[in-house]
Amino acid sequence: MERVVLNALEKNMQPELFLRLRRLLLASSSEKPIHQNPKRLPIRTRRLRCCRSRVFMHLPRRLLIIFSAIFASAFVLRTAVAAQAYVIADAQTGYILEEQEPRKKLQVGSLTKIATASVVLDWAERKSGDLNQVVTIPQAAFVGTSENNIGFQPGDSITLRDLLYAALVQSDNIAAYTLAHHVGSQLGSFLPSDVSSKFTPADAFVAQMNALAKQLKMERTRFVNPHGIDYKVKPLPYSTAEDMARLTRYAMSKPSFRFYVSQKERQISFDRAGHRLNYMLRNTNELLGKMGIDGVKTGTSARSGQCLILYANRESEVVRQGHQETVYPRHLMVVLLGSTNRFNEGTALLQRGWQLYDQWAAAGRLADPKKML
């Protein structure tokens, strides 16, 4: 029985806490049995004994330690979620606090747009691209997508900045493709002519998305389009919870990206045949602004199910040691793939994540290199 309980604890407890439990057990194995004669017990122990159940007093000391660990750390047992995969990580360091099927290849739907926006922002930074530049929405942007909530039409004119808002806030597929079409045409000009002639602008852009994935060591990821549509698409796109966590850390390191995904609402404008049209975007992330959540994105498709990535913040922790002060920013990230109830499960994982984070911080923030993103 002792071994069964220990195996269960090892799977569900933080490694640091489990090691402490093992040390207690090793120490207890070398101790002499506790005297059962009340007269030989210290006064403090006799008082405590009066308050304990006789059942527990007859248990071996080693089992008492195990059961105490179970009750004392009940709140660290895994949260039951139906999602196919998830990762909870300290966003500041990339240390994974907990994971489930982190390397399982899955479709991620519109989480793909995090990579799309990252490539656009990288291009703007490195090539002095102007996000206020007005571009035209191409006919190709409407191929393969049935959703058009904003009501775009081929030939509409809109700035790259408003396209980024549309893609990240309301997860618009046409906006994502238009970004890829324009920036891809710029990227294609840097390719040899014999190579660039074989690619559409969107193809050149997707190649850059995959190059970014390789740079970030997203070894189990393949992007095939800029919006994440996976219906009647060959080859299928895929990624993992671990890889998407790596991508999100990279994207959230950019102040502009953090601002885009933090907006609950945003008005954009576009021109159609000389007329100015306005549209109010609504963020698809229902948890934005709650529990310290300030990003990042949702994703949904028939293949991917409900996907969600959350970033949450708490006030920085100041640790004083003598005359020295160390400030620890507290940022938590949750990546959830293949869910049927992403907002409830995301909430539960975030709450659990902060519990795990607090324990990790209390233990000295020791980080196993094998558990780093």
Secondary structure, 3 states (H helix, E strand, C coil): CHHHHHHHHHHHCCHHHHHHHHHHHHHHHCCCCCCCCHHHCCHHHHHHHHHCCHHHHCCCHHHHHHHHHHHHCHHHCCCCCCCCEEEEEECCCCEEEEEECCCCCECCHHHHHHHHHHHHHHHHHHCCCCCCCEEECCHHHHCCCCCCCCCCCCCCEEEHHHHHHHHHHCCCHHHHHHHHHHHHHHHHCCCCHHHHCCCCHHHHHHHHHHHHHHHCCCCCCECCCCCCCCCCCCCCCEECHHHHHHHHHHHHCCHHHHHHHCCCEEEEEEEECCEEEEEEEECCCCCCCCCCEEEEEEEEECCCEEEEEEEEEEEEEEEEECCEEEEEEEEEEEEEEEECCHHHHHHHHHHHHHHHHHHHHHCCCCCCHHHEC
